[in-house]
Amino acid sequence: MRLGCVVRDIGEAELAAAHAVDYLELKGDVLCAELDELRTLQKGLLATGVPVETMTSPLPRRFGCRVVGPDADHRRALEVFRAMTERGGDLGVRMVVLGSGQARTVRDGFPVAHAETQFRAFVEQALEVCRERHQHLTVEPLHRGETNFVNSCAEARAMLADLDEVMITADCYHIVTEELDIVAETAGRIAHAHTSSLPRGSADLRPDVQAAFVAGLRAGGHDGGLTLEDSFDDPAAQLPTALETLRRVLSAHDSEEW
């Protein structure tokens, strides 16, 4: 399994590269910059020598996009999504992770069945945008503290049942927060994975939980990317430690010694 890191600026990218991650994953917010800043970002990312393969948060919160509810505006959301995927594609992004809890939260009193229809319609349109750029689209279930809609891999799988090209990103933090089975119910649909300290930002990786997560991913047929997505008070000290912990978990699982 390849190990990556979510980065929010060139400094984080350089730090992750210095500790030999296999790939970088960008936050969509990084791409909300003027063209001159984007060119500087592109040069800096290229200089790290680490490929930028994935992007998360393609509907940055600052734009206030809504894809479900009475205020849903797919035209506006797709404009933002298209711009983010185009900018990401210029940097090498080939996988897009659609989390964006704010955009998909269902307002009180709005029919959930209608929200499901709206979300499906947006995902289908987003898939077309990704196809144009030869990118893969995944949907990320989020915990209820971030959204009340699509909170488990099982829910995502059911909603995407006949959209074979749209896969799932499984996130250890969200799965543990929701107290769910790791990934058993989504075998064959996971194309990407996130993990972090538990709770996120605590710097507590809980290696036993990480080992169970990795085992669940592999039991479900996933052997691709595992991205560290975290918030650190002292990245220079904490990021290398977190990456080393995850490498030991992956290595131990490979040797069946964990």
PyMOL commands that set and color helices and strands:
alter all, ss='L'
color gray80, all
select helices_A, chain A and resi 10-18+28-31+35-48+61-63+74-90+101-104+112-132+153-159+172-177+184-186+207-219+235-255
alter helices_A, ss='H'
color red, helices_A
select strands_A, chain A and resi 2-7+23-27+52-56+95-98+136-139+167-171+190-195+225-228
alter strands_A, ss='S'
color yellow, strands_A
deselect
rebuild
show_as cartoon
